[in-house]
Amino acid sequence: MLTNKEIEVPWPPEELDEIETSLGYKFNDLDFLLNALTRRSFWHENRSTCSENNERMEFLGDSVLNLIIAHILYIWFPEAEEGELQKRRASLVKQAALAKIMRRLDLAKFIRMGKGDELSGCRDRSSILADTIEAIIAAIFLDGGYYCAEKFINTHFRFMLEELGSSRVFDDPKSTLQEKSQALMGITPVYVLLSESGAEHSRVFKMGVFIGDCLAAEGEGSNKKEAAQSAATFALSSFQWPDAEVKSRNT
């Protein structure tokens, strides 16, 4: 069985510099970074040159992220009740938010994935991007400790943290969409499973949200709930509401 020390980092120095510059963190042990960017599908196809995949790191990174975000929110919003803090945290650690962070970092091109994943377009799939950023957070935590992970999250989540103080971005998008749809059209949105794909360990669900007979938006997720929330989020930003919305603003 290979140990991490027997495996070379796959990126040339200039690419390694790009990764660490984007993250704002220089690794003491590059094995943590390598493992964080290695999906199970790549590991299955490259057992002779790859010791681990990032699934265990996703588990750890999820817990580290939730703890640090809770700590930040506790400090930033001293007057907020428990329920409000929970909503705010949920808005920051949900799949869509994590995928947004990963896209801003522009590191999807460095994810090591199997040929099947590559051909099926997984490199830009929100669920995979979210899993990867969780693994990266775990890598920073393992390499540098709590305060390095906290600095990373403070830096790269700051734009979303600042939005929380002046908007309702932490509200449940399904609830918000239902309120808006009922107010403007008297219709309750309906969520329908459109497709289900991927290997057993990385299922991807696509949900559609219908407002009346119209497919308002589609969303993907690693489970039906995440996919429905994603569809609601897209519907809130892209669905063309009838003239009733204009009238309601003018009355």
Secondary structure, 3 states (H helix, E strand, C coil): CCCHHHCCCCCCHHHHHHHHHHHCCCCCCHHHHHHHCECHHHHHHCCCCCCCCCHHHHHHHHHHHHHHHHHHHHHHCCCCCHHHHHHHHHHHHCHHHHHHHHHHHCCHHHCECCHHHHHCCHHHCHHHHHHHHHHHHHHHHHHHCHHHHHHHHHHHCHHHHHHHCCCCCCCCHHHHHHHHHHHHHCCCCEEEEEEEECCHHHCEEEEEEEECCEEEEEEEECCHHHHHHHHHHHHHHHCCCCHHHHHHHHC
